[in-house]
């Protein structure tokens, strides 16, 4: 995944908080998810039935998530 993200002690990327606004993510990753920009990430993940931001971005690009 592009961008600078914090990692936990094991080296895995830290999960993005569920209360971040989708508009912020759309700007950071240059994506348009087709939803209101004031929606929370957690709500979007529930609606899209995805486990993480990485899965959501990968599905929009037609790639398999890492």
Buried (B, 14 or more C-beta within 10 A) or exposed (E): EEEEEEEEEEEEBEBBEEEBBBBEBBEEBEBEBEBEEEBBBEBBBEEBEBEBBBBBBBBBEEEEBE
